[in-house]
Amino acid sequence: MKILVTGASGQLGQCLQVMAKNYPQFTFTFKNSKELNIASAEAIETIFSQNTFDYCINAAAYTNVEQAESDSENAFLINAEAVKYLAEACKEYETKLIHISTDYVFDGEKESPYTEEDQVNPINVYGASKLKGEQYLQQILKEHYILRTSWLYSSLGHNFLKTILKKAAEGASLQITTQQQGNPTNANDLATAILHIINKDKDAYGVYHFSNQGKATWYDFAKAIIDLQPYKEVSLTASNAYKTKAKRPNNSCLNKEKIMSTFNFSILDWEESLGKLYQENFLSK
């Protein structure tokens, strides 16, 4: 099984690189944005014409939610147009595409977790650009998996976990919002799920939700991080005053029943997964 991974220097891409050694049955080609500009149809055509891939994992994305509000052209270029180019190449070269999307395709008005069948209605540029990418993919390529995920963190790259640990180490006073609730997701768990799907090779195409179990606010997430580590003097307060350029959905919890039943695996609770990751990567540091 030959697999192309785009966005190799991002958080998910790095997690996949670490895991690759555990999957000797797969041959990976990892490409970061400098090595493969997915916003270039020509660059995509070149790599597909020179190689044979069974799967492409698109882990590349424009993820700066705030910046996207004033940089919509680039957000749509990376999150939508580039997905169209990938879908077209995958169709031409008979490659299955696993594309990572987001909880932000929803408006957050629903009180219960969102299912794959719920109405999409993004309320910021980032969410709109990711939804457009989904739509391109669905129109062009039958052999696709769209995995919507949320609140990704790991020991790699830039993310909320590492930001909170850094602030705590500096003794900063933290005010964290309680306005939004969602599912913190260990990027390693997402990477494992992706590789599990490829290993199953079931052709059960479509949209799936993947995040860790259990819901939290950003304040809950921050408190759980701080409770894991030894810093004594950390001032953490809850705040409902959270002003940003981009609107955020108040509820972006995802229902994972479809992916668990289709591919026959269980998903860890977010607090358990966070504790495990912290123990393995930060406890001795």
KOLFI-40593 format. One record per residue (C-alpha): residue number from 0; x, y, z. Coordinates in nm, 3 decimals, decimal comma. Example, Ala and Ser with C-alpha at 12.3 -4.5 7.8 and 13.67 -1.06 7.14 Angstrom:
<lumvexs>
<lumvex n="0" u="1,230" v="-0,450" w="0,780"/>
<lumvex n="1" u="1,367" v="-0,106" w="0,714"/>
</lumvexs>
This chain:
<lumvexs>
<lumvex n="0" u="0,000" v="0,000" w="0,000"/>
<lumvex n="1" u="0,154" v="0,330" w="-0,111"/>
<lumvex n="2" u="0,043" v="0,644" w="0,070"/>
<lumvex n="3" u="0,106" v="1,012" w="-0,004"/>
<lumvex n="4" u="0,080" v="1,246" w="0,297"/>
<lumvex n="5" u="0,050" v="1,620" w="0,232"/>
<lumvex n="6" u="0,114" v="1,877" w="0,505"/>
<lumvex n="7" u="0,386" v="1,659" w="0,653"/>
<lumvex n="8" u="0,530" v="1,937" w="0,873"/>
<lumvex n="9" u="0,196" v="2,012" w="1,038"/>
<lumvex n="10" u="0,081" v="1,863" w="1,366"/>
<lumvex n="11" u="-0,107" v="1,567" w="1,217"/>
<lumvex n="12" u="0,157" v="1,513" w="0,950"/>
<lumvex n="13" u="0,428" v="1,489" w="1,215"/>
<lumvex n="14" u="0,221" v="1,241" w="1,418"/>
<lumvex n="15" u="0,178" v="1,026" w="1,106"/>
<lumvex n="16" u="0,553" v="1,035" w="1,045"/>
<lumvex n="17" u="0,622" v="0,910" w="1,397"/>
<lumvex n="18" u="0,370" v="0,627" w="1,353"/>
<lumvex n="19" u="0,486" v="0,524" w="1,006"/>
<lumvex n="20" u="0,751" v="0,289" w="1,146"/>
<lumvex n="21" u="0,475" v="0,080" w="1,307"/>
<lumvex n="22" u="0,316" v="0,011" w="0,969"/>
<lumvex n="23" u="0,577" v="-0,178" w="0,762"/>
<lumvex n="24" u="0,302" v="-0,288" w="0,523"/>
<lumvex n="25" u="0,265" v="0,076" w="0,409"/>
<lumvex n="26" u="0,508" v="0,279" w="0,197"/>
<lumvex n="27" u="0,477" v="0,647" w="0,287"/>
<lumvex n="28" u="0,572" v="0,955" w="0,088"/>
<lumvex n="29" u="0,565" v="1,259" w="0,316"/>
<lumvex n="30" u="0,558" v="1,606" w="0,160"/>
<lumvex n="31" u="0,554" v="1,941" w="0,340"/>
<lumvex n="32" u="0,431" v="2,264" w="0,182"/>
<lumvex n="33" u="0,778" v="2,351" w="0,048"/>
<lumvex n="34" u="0,817" v="2,011" w="-0,113"/>
<lumvex n="35" u="0,463" v="1,999" w="-0,251"/>
<lumvex n="36" u="0,253" v="2,312" w="-0,297"/>
<lumvex n="37" u="-0,097" v="2,167" w="-0,306"/>
<lumvex n="38" u="-0,230" v="2,504" w="-0,423"/>
<lumvex n="39" u="-0,052" v="2,435" w="-0,754"/>
<lumvex n="40" u="-0,244" v="2,202" w="-0,987"/>
<lumvex n="41" u="0,078" v="2,156" w="-1,185"/>
<lumvex n="42" u="0,275" v="2,045" w="-0,877"/>
<lumvex n="43" u="0,006" v="1,794" w="-0,786"/>
<lumvex n="44" u="-0,013" v="1,658" w="-1,140"/>
<lumvex n="45" u="0,366" v="1,615" w="-1,143"/>
<lumvex n="46" u="0,388" v="1,408" w="-0,825"/>
<lumvex n="47" u="0,092" v="1,189" w="-0,920"/>
<lumvex n="48" u="0,222" v="1,130" w="-1,273"/>
<lumvex n="49" u="0,564" v="1,026" w="-1,141"/>
<lumvex n="50" u="0,439" v="0,795" w="-0,862"/>
<lumvex n="51" u="0,169" v="0,540" w="-0,790"/>
<lumvex n="52" u="-0,037" v="0,599" w="-0,475"/>
<lumvex n="53" u="-0,317" v="0,386" w="-0,333"/>
<lumvex n="54" u="-0,413" v="0,654" w="-0,080"/>
<lumvex n="55" u="-0,353" v="1,024" w="-0,028"/>
<lumvex n="56" u="-0,394" v="1,168" w="0,322"/>
<lumvex n="57" u="-0,449" v="1,543" w="0,294"/>
<lumvex n="58" u="-0,320" v="1,675" w="0,626"/>
<lumvex n="59" u="-0,240" v="2,017" w="0,477"/>
<lumvex n="60" u="-0,463" v="2,308" w="0,575"/>
<lumvex n="61" u="-0,485" v="2,679" w="0,645"/>
<lumvex n="62" u="-0,573" v="2,658" w="1,015"/>
<lumvex n="63" u="-0,535" v="3,013" w="1,150"/>
<lumvex n="64" u="-0,900" v="3,085" w="1,227"/>
<lumvex n="65" u="-0,840" v="3,449" w="1,324"/>
<lumvex n="66" u="-0,615" v="3,534" w="1,031"/>
<lumvex n="67" u="-0,854" v="3,375" w="0,783"/>
<lumvex n="68" u="-1,105" v="3,654" w="0,848"/>
<lumvex n="69" u="-0,873" v="3,905" w="0,678"/>
<lumvex n="70" u="-0,699" v="3,656" w="0,450"/>
<lumvex n="71" u="-0,992" v="3,471" w="0,297"/>
<lumvex n="72" u="-0,823" v="3,439" w="-0,043"/>
<lumvex n="73" u="-0,543" v="3,222" w="0,094"/>
<lumvex n="74" u="-0,777" v="3,031" w="0,328"/>
<lumvex n="75" u="-0,995" v="2,930" w="0,033"/>
<lumvex n="76" u="-0,690" v="2,862" w="-0,185"/>
<lumvex n="77" u="-0,547" v="2,605" w="0,059"/>
<lumvex n="78" u="-0,868" v="2,469" w="0,215"/>
<lumvex n="79" u="-1,085" v="2,455" w="-0,098"/>
<lumvex n="80" u="-0,912" v="2,505" w="-0,434"/>
<lumvex n="81" u="-0,617" v="2,282" w="-0,339"/>
<lumvex n="82" u="-0,859" v="2,008" w="-0,232"/>
<lumvex n="83" u="-1,020" v="2,032" w="-0,575"/>
<lumvex n="84" u="-0,679" v="1,983" w="-0,741"/>
<lumvex n="85" u="-0,605" v="1,684" w="-0,519"/>
<lumvex n="86" u="-0,947" v="1,532" w="-0,587"/>
<lumvex n="87" u="-0,899" v="1,570" w="-0,963"/>
<lumvex n="88" u="-0,556" v="1,406" w="-0,949"/>
<lumvex n="89" u="-0,682" v="1,124" w="-0,727"/>
<lumvex n="90" u="-0,965" v="1,060" w="-0,972"/>
<lumvex n="91" u="-0,729" v="1,055" w="-1,272"/>
<lumvex n="92" u="-0,476" v="0,826" w="-1,103"/>
<lumvex n="93" u="-0,724" v="0,604" w="-0,913"/>
<lumvex n="94" u="-0,613" v="0,708" w="-0,565"/>
<lumvex n="95" u="-0,836" v="0,713" w="-0,257"/>
<lumvex n="96" u="-0,835" v="1,046" w="-0,072"/>
<lumvex n="97" u="-0,863" v="1,090" w="0,304"/>
<lumvex n="98" u="-0,928" v="1,457" w="0,373"/>
<lumvex n="99" u="-0,924" v="1,619" w="0,717"/>
<lumvex n="100" u="-1,201" v="1,869" w="0,785"/>
<lumvex n="101" u="-1,337" v="2,049" w="1,088"/>
<lumvex n="102" u="-1,614" v="2,088" w="1,346"/>
<lumvex n="103" u="-1,629" v="2,453" w="1,234"/>
<lumvex n="104" u="-1,849" v="2,360" w="0,936"/>
<lumvex n="105" u="-2,133" v="2,381" w="1,193"/>
<lumvex n="106" u="-2,284" v="2,696" w="1,347"/>
<lumvex n="107" u="-2,290" v="2,562" w="1,704"/>
<lumvex n="108" u="-2,661" v="2,623" w="1,764"/>
<lumvex n="109" u="-2,742" v="2,256" w="1,820"/>
<lumvex n="110" u="-2,741" v="2,145" w="2,184"/>
<lumvex n="111" u="-2,642" v="1,781" w="2,127"/>
<lumvex n="112" u="-2,334" v="1,648" w="1,941"/>
<lumvex n="113" u="-2,339" v="1,692" w="1,564"/>
<lumvex n="114" u="-2,386" v="1,389" w="1,340"/>
<lumvex n="115" u="-2,261" v="1,358" w="0,984"/>
<lumvex n="116" u="-2,617" v="1,417" w="0,858"/>
<lumvex n="117" u="-2,669" v="1,748" w="1,039"/>
<lumvex n="118" u="-2,705" v="2,070" w="0,842"/>
<lumvex n="119" u="-2,374" v="2,253" w="0,785"/>
<lumvex n="120" u="-2,367" v="2,629" w="0,835"/>
<lumvex n="121" u="-2,019" v="2,776" w="0,901"/>
<lumvex n="122" u="-2,006" v="3,111" w="1,080"/>
<lumvex n="123" u="-1,646" v="3,209" w="1,001"/>
<lumvex n="124" u="-1,418" v="3,218" w="0,696"/>
<lumvex n="125" u="-1,214" v="2,920" w="0,809"/>
<lumvex n="126" u="-1,523" v="2,701" w="0,842"/>
<lumvex n="127" u="-1,659" v="2,823" w="0,508"/>
<lumvex n="128" u="-1,330" v="2,746" w="0,333"/>
<lumvex n="129" u="-1,317" v="2,395" w="0,480"/>
<lumvex n="130" u="-1,678" v="2,329" w="0,380"/>
<lumvex n="131" u="-1,604" v="2,440" w="0,023"/>
<lumvex n="132" u="-1,318" v="2,188" w="0,017"/>
<lumvex n="133" u="-1,556" v="1,914" w="0,133"/>
<lumvex n="134" u="-1,803" v="2,005" w="-0,142"/>
<lumvex n="135" u="-1,539" v="2,001" w="-0,415"/>
<lumvex n="136" u="-1,423" v="1,658" w="-0,301"/>
<lumvex n="137" u="-1,776" v="1,515" w="-0,288"/>
<lumvex n="138" u="-1,851" v="1,646" w="-0,639"/>
<lumvex n="139" u="-1,531" v="1,516" w="-0,800"/>
<lumvex n="140" u="-1,425" v="1,192" w="-0,634"/>
<lumvex n="141" u="-1,637" v="0,902" w="-0,513"/>
<lumvex n="142" u="-1,346" v="0,723" w="-0,342"/>
<lumvex n="143" u="-1,303" v="0,965" w="-0,051"/>
<lumvex n="144" u="-1,321" v="0,985" w="0,326"/>
<lumvex n="145" u="-1,385" v="1,321" w="0,491"/>
<lumvex n="146" u="-1,285" v="1,314" w="0,858"/>
<lumvex n="147" u="-1,415" v="1,610" w="1,057"/>
<lumvex n="148" u="-1,219" v="1,659" w="1,377"/>
<lumvex n="149" u="-1,182" v="1,922" w="1,648"/>
<lumvex n="150" u="-0,949" v="2,096" w="1,893"/>
<lumvex n="151" u="-0,637" v="1,904" w="1,785"/>
<lumvex n="152" u="-0,337" v="1,892" w="2,015"/>
<lumvex n="153" u="-0,019" v="1,683" w="2,056"/>
<lumvex n="154" u="0,340" v="1,715" w="2,172"/>
<lumvex n="155" u="0,427" v="1,835" w="1,820"/>
<lumvex n="156" u="0,364" v="2,162" w="1,638"/>
<lumvex n="157" u="0,166" v="2,458" w="1,769"/>
<lumvex n="158" u="-0,144" v="2,384" w="1,975"/>
<lumvex n="159" u="-0,344" v="2,470" w="2,287"/>
<lumvex n="160" u="-0,172" v="2,209" w="2,507"/>
<lumvex n="161" u="0,175" v="2,342" w="2,439"/>
<lumvex n="162" u="0,062" v="2,703" w="2,475"/>
<lumvex n="163" u="-0,092" v="2,638" w="2,818"/>
<lumvex n="164" u="0,216" v="2,445" w="2,936"/>
<lumvex n="165" u="0,441" v="2,731" w="2,824"/>
<lumvex n="166" u="0,226" v="2,995" w="2,995"/>
<lumvex n="167" u="0,208" v="2,787" w="3,312"/>
<lumvex n="168" u="0,586" v="2,745" w="3,319"/>
<lumvex n="169" u="0,619" v="3,123" w="3,292"/>
<lumvex n="170" u="0,379" v="3,171" w="3,585"/>
<lumvex n="171" u="0,131" v="3,360" w="3,372"/>
<lumvex n="172" u="-0,221" v="3,444" w="3,483"/>
<lumvex n="173" u="-0,461" v="3,273" w="3,249"/>
<lumvex n="174" u="-0,815" v="3,374" w="3,161"/>
<lumvex n="175" u="-0,977" v="3,101" w="2,953"/>
<lumvex n="176" u="-1,319" v="3,111" w="2,794"/>
<lumvex n="177" u="-1,615" v="2,897" w="2,895"/>
<lumvex n="178" u="-1,821" v="3,015" w="2,598"/>
<lumvex n="179" u="-1,752" v="2,721" w="2,369"/>
<lumvex n="180" u="-1,771" v="2,348" w="2,426"/>
<lumvex n="181" u="-1,625" v="2,079" w="2,206"/>
<lumvex n="182" u="-1,405" v="1,771" w="2,198"/>
<lumvex n="183" u="-1,030" v="1,809" w="2,261"/>
<lumvex n="184" u="-0,863" v="1,558" w="2,027"/>
<lumvex n="185" u="-0,522" v="1,397" w="2,055"/>
<lumvex n="186" u="-0,373" v="1,417" w="1,703"/>
<lumvex n="187" u="-0,208" v="1,078" w="1,763"/>
<lumvex n="188" u="-0,551" v="0,921" w="1,809"/>
<lumvex n="189" u="-0,667" v="1,080" w="1,483"/>
<lumvex n="190" u="-0,355" v="0,952" w="1,305"/>
<lumvex n="191" u="-0,419" v="0,603" w="1,442"/>
<lumvex n="192" u="-0,780" v="0,617" w="1,319"/>
<lumvex n="193" u="-0,668" v="0,722" w="0,969"/>
<lumvex n="194" u="-0,419" v="0,436" w="0,945"/>
<lumvex n="195" u="-0,682" v="0,196" w="1,080"/>
<lumvex n="196" u="-0,919" v="0,303" w="0,801"/>
<lumvex n="197" u="-0,650" v="0,244" w="0,539"/>
<lumvex n="198" u="-0,562" v="-0,093" w="0,688"/>
<lumvex n="199" u="-0,928" v="-0,200" w="0,677"/>
<lumvex n="200" u="-0,954" v="-0,077" w="0,313"/>
<lumvex n="201" u="-1,333" v="-0,122" w="0,325"/>
<lumvex n="202" u="-1,441" v="0,126" w="0,056"/>
<lumvex n="203" u="-1,696" v="0,267" w="0,303"/>
<lumvex n="204" u="-1,664" v="0,615" w="0,157"/>
<lumvex n="205" u="-1,820" v="0,933" w="0,290"/>
<lumvex n="206" u="-1,816" v="1,181" w="0,579"/>
<lumvex n="207" u="-1,711" v="1,072" w="0,928"/>
<lumvex n="208" u="-1,659" v="1,247" w="1,260"/>
<lumvex n="209" u="-1,356" v="1,173" w="1,475"/>
<lumvex n="210" u="-1,266" v="1,335" w="1,806"/>
<lumvex n="211" u="-1,198" v="1,206" w="2,153"/>
<lumvex n="212" u="-1,498" v="1,120" w="2,369"/>
<lumvex n="213" u="-1,639" v="1,356" w="2,630"/>
<lumvex n="214" u="-1,704" v="1,728" w="2,605"/>
<lumvex n="215" u="-1,517" v="2,024" w="2,752"/>
<lumvex n="216" u="-1,496" v="2,401" w="2,741"/>
<lumvex n="217" u="-1,159" v="2,561" w="2,667"/>
<lumvex n="218" u="-1,144" v="2,640" w="3,040"/>
<lumvex n="219" u="-1,202" v="2,271" w="3,124"/>
<lumvex n="220" u="-0,927" v="2,177" w="2,879"/>
<lumvex n="221" u="-0,682" v="2,428" w="3,029"/>
<lumvex n="222" u="-0,761" v="2,317" w="3,386"/>
<lumvex n="223" u="-0,705" v="1,951" w="3,295"/>
<lumvex n="224" u="-0,365" v="2,041" w="3,147"/>
<lumvex n="225" u="-0,259" v="2,242" w="3,450"/>
<lumvex n="226" u="-0,379" v="1,971" w="3,690"/>
<lumvex n="227" u="-0,143" v="1,724" w="3,519"/>
<lumvex n="228" u="0,176" v="1,914" w="3,578"/>
<lumvex n="229" u="0,375" v="2,025" w="3,882"/>
<lumvex n="230" u="0,350" v="2,405" w="3,856"/>
<lumvex n="231" u="0,207" v="2,531" w="4,183"/>
<lumvex n="232" u="0,149" v="2,901" w="4,121"/>
<lumvex n="233" u="-0,078" v="2,914" w="3,819"/>
<lumvex n="234" u="-0,366" v="3,158" w="3,821"/>
<lumvex n="235" u="-0,646" v="3,019" w="3,605"/>
<lumvex n="236" u="-0,983" v="3,192" w="3,587"/>
<lumvex n="237" u="-1,290" v="3,123" w="3,377"/>
<lumvex n="238" u="-1,410" v="3,399" w="3,148"/>
<lumvex n="239" u="-1,715" v="3,442" w="2,928"/>
<lumvex n="240" u="-1,572" v="3,757" w="2,771"/>
<lumvex n="241" u="-1,402" v="3,624" w="2,463"/>
<lumvex n="242" u="-1,376" v="3,873" w="2,178"/>
<lumvex n="243" u="-1,222" v="3,762" w="1,852"/>
<lumvex n="244" u="-1,243" v="3,855" w="1,484"/>
<lumvex n="245" u="-1,383" v="3,515" w="1,395"/>
<lumvex n="246" u="-1,709" v="3,391" w="1,542"/>
<lumvex n="247" u="-1,682" v="3,048" w="1,702"/>
<lumvex n="248" u="-1,959" v="2,788" w="1,734"/>
<lumvex n="249" u="-2,081" v="2,764" w="2,093"/>
<lumvex n="250" u="-2,120" v="2,388" w="2,062"/>
<lumvex n="251" u="-1,904" v="2,189" w="1,822"/>
<lumvex n="252" u="-1,917" v="1,848" w="1,987"/>
<lumvex n="253" u="-1,911" v="1,564" w="1,735"/>
<lumvex n="254" u="-2,101" v="1,236" w="1,740"/>
<lumvex n="255" u="-1,862" v="0,948" w="1,660"/>
<lumvex n="256" u="-2,100" v="0,652" w="1,640"/>
<lumvex n="257" u="-2,073" v="0,617" w="1,261"/>
<lumvex n="258" u="-1,693" v="0,584" w="1,245"/>
<lumvex n="259" u="-1,678" v="0,349" w="1,545"/>
<lumvex n="260" u="-1,941" v="0,112" w="1,408"/>
<lumvex n="261" u="-1,820" v="0,122" w="1,047"/>
<lumvex n="262" u="-1,454" v="0,056" w="1,124"/>
<lumvex n="263" u="-1,495" v="-0,131" w="1,450"/>
<lumvex n="264" u="-1,280" v="0,061" w="1,695"/>
<lumvex n="265" u="-1,329" v="0,246" w="2,023"/>
<lumvex n="266" u="-1,224" v="0,603" w="2,102"/>
<lumvex n="267" u="-1,062" v="0,717" w="2,427"/>
<lumvex n="268" u="-1,212" v="0,984" w="2,649"/>
<lumvex n="269" u="-1,028" v="1,313" w="2,600"/>
<lumvex n="270" u="-0,902" v="1,335" w="2,960"/>
<lumvex n="271" u="-0,762" v="0,982" w="2,949"/>
<lumvex n="272" u="-0,592" v="1,046" w="2,616"/>
<lumvex n="273" u="-0,452" v="1,379" w="2,738"/>
<lumvex n="274" u="-0,310" v="1,215" w="3,052"/>
<lumvex n="275" u="-0,149" v="0,940" w="2,849"/>
<lumvex n="276" u="0,012" v="1,185" w="2,607"/>
<lumvex n="277" u="0,137" v="1,405" w="2,892"/>
<lumvex n="278" u="0,289" v="1,109" w="3,074"/>
<lumvex n="279" u="0,467" v="0,988" w="2,762"/>
<lumvex n="280" u="0,597" v="1,325" w="2,639"/>
<lumvex n="281" u="0,614" v="1,582" w="2,916"/>
<lumvex n="282" u="0,640" v="1,412" w="3,256"/>
<lumvex n="283" u="1,018" v="1,372" w="3,254"/>
<lumvex n="284" u="1,084" v="1,711" w="3,095"/>
</lumvexs>
